Amino acid sequence: MGAATGLRVDHAVTSGTFSLDGETFDVDNNIWVVGDDTECVVIDAPHSVEDILAVVGERTVKAIVLTHAHDDHCRMAPPLRAAANGGSGAPIMLHPDDRPLWELTHGGPDDEDATLWDLDLADGQEISVGGTTLTVIHTPGHAPGAVCLYSADLGAVFTGDTLFHGGPGATGRSFSDRPTLEASIRASLFDLPADTVVHTGHGDDTTIGAEADALGR
């Protein structure tokens, strides 16, 4: 586990829908919670506040960190923010380049019921939790504000929908671009150690080395 004592990753799967460009699909999303026995961060907020809080348990939620703002990853962020820490709340963190996608789910400036996230993410930013650091890596392509979160102590990177077991995330929909995504992965992820475990937004884990061999560095 590295230098951080008691550091752990907790995981569950929750089910719901993803909607964009007038289409809706059933999807299973991974819930990832990183921290120790007393505090944690929640990575993404898919489908069910109850499912997420079941993974959190009695720990303090320091932040809800969104890898991107597709609705299946961010829809439950505001109610999770309100429910976290016994109702005292936890901040939502999102890269500002994903504002157009966020507004599709949570409303824009002309919507009186609109809500925003609390803190902007930036490339290279460090988020401390449970004795370790999650480093923010901006990886546009699947979404303009998509980020991955790397923990050297865990030997793991949380990639959202940027990189999956089997290759890059989906493109071809609004706000996505395949060449940009592949360039992001090659420039920002393939320099990580080859044995780095990739914890994805959907589906099974993989490693940086396996995906670099498949895609080509």
N, C-alpha and C positions, 0 to 999 in steps of 0.2 A: 504493500500500500504506500510505500514511500515514507516521507517524514511526518505526515499528518496522522496523529493518533486517533483512532476511532472513526476515521473517515470512511464513509460508506455511500454506495449508490443503491437506491431502492427503485423498483420498477413495477409497473402494472400496465395492463392494456385496457383501454376503454373504447366504446363503439359509438358511432354517430354518423353525421353526414358532412360532406364537403360540397360547397356550392360556389361556382364561379362561371361567368360568361353564360348565364342562363341554364346551366346544367347542375344537377345534384347527384352525388354518388354516396353510397354507403362506404364508410371507411373505419378501420381500426387504427387507433393512435396509441403510441407508447407514451406513458407517463414516466418521467425521470425526475427523481428527487435526490439532490446531492447535499451531503452535510455530515454531521456527526449525530450523537444521541441527543443533543440539545438544540441545534439550529440547522437550518437547511435553506436551500433555494429550490424552487419549483421551476423546471424547464418546460415551458409551454403550458397551455390551459385548455386541454381538449375535452369537450363533450359533457363532463360531469364533475361538478364541484365536490360531490360526495366521494366519488372515486379518487379524486386527487387528495382530499383531506384524509382519506383512509390510509394513503401511503405516507403522508406527512406525520400522522399520529399526533403526539403531544408536543412536538417540537415547535420552536419559534421559526416562522417563515420570514427570512430576511428580505426576500424579493421573489417576484414572479418574472422570470426572464424569458422573453419570447424570441424564438429563433426566427420567426417571421410572422406576418399578419394575415395569412390565409385563415378563413373562418374556423376551420377545424383545429387550428392551433391557438386562436386568440378569442374565440367566441365567449368562453367562460372566464376570461381574465377579470372583467369588472366584478362579477359576483364572487369570484374567488378572492379578489382584493378585499371585498367587504367582509367576507366570512373568515378570512385568515386570522390567526392569533386571537381566537375567541371573539372576533368581531372588531378588534382594534385595527385590523387592516395590515396590508403589506403592499409596497410599491410595485407597480408594473413597469418593466423596463423593455424598451423596443428601439430598434434603430430608426431614426426619423425618416429615412428614405422609404420606409414602408407605410408612410401615412396614407397614400391613396388606397392601399388594400385595407388598412385599419378602418377607414371611413366607410368602406362598403358594408362593413358589419356593424360599426358602432356610431355611424352618423358623421356628417360633415358640418362645416360652419353654419349652414342654414337650417340645421336640425336642432330644435330646442332640447331634444332628449339626448343629444350627442354627448359622448364622454371620451376622454383622452387617456393615454398612458401617463405615467408620472415622471419617469426619468429616461433620458435618451441614452442609448448604447452607442459606443464608438469603437472603431478598430483599435486593438491594442489595450483597451480598457481592462482593468483587473477587478474582479469581484471576489471578495474574501468571504469564505464560509467554512466553518468546521475545521479550521486550521490549514486550509488549502486555498489556492487561488484558481479561479476560472478566468482564463484569458479570452477576451472577445476577438473573434476573427471575422471580419466582414467578408462575406462570400456572395456577392450579388450574382443573379442569374436565374435561379428558381423564382426569386422575388428580389426587388431592388434593394431591400434592406435586410436580406437574409444574413444571419450570423451563425457561426459555430462557436462552441465553448470548449476550450482545451484545458485539461488538468494534467500537468506533468506528474503529480503525485499518484493519480489514478492510472496513468498511462492510457488515458481515454479522451476522446473528443465526441461531443454531442453535436450532431450535424443537422438536426431538424430534417428538412427535405432537400438539403444540398447534396448529400451523398448517401446512397443506400448500399445494402448488400446487392451487388450486381450493377452498380454504376451510378451516374449522376441522377439527380431528381428530375421530375417531369418539367418540360417546357412546352411552348406552343400555345399557352393561354396568355391572357392579358398580363402585362408587366413582367413577362419572363422572356429569357433569351438563351438559347443553347450555347452559342459560342462564348458568351459572357460567363455562363455557368462553368463550362469546361476550363476556361482560363482561370477562373477563381479557384477551382479545385487544384489545378496544377500549380498555381503560384502560391497558394496559401495553405493547402492541406498536405500535399505530397512531400513537403519538406519535413513534416513531422516524422518521428521514428516509425519504421515500417511495422513494428509490432503494436503500435497504438490501436486500441480497440475503438471501433466506430459504433457509438450508440445512436441509432437512427430514430427519426420521427415515426416511422412505420416499419414493421417487419423486423427481421433478425439483425443481430450484430454482424460486423465484418471487421477487417483490419485495413489500415492505410496501405500496407504492402500488397494485400490481395487486390485492392481496387486500383492501385497504381499499376500493377502488372496487367490488369485487365484493360484499363483505359489507355495506358501508355503515358509515360512521364513526358 
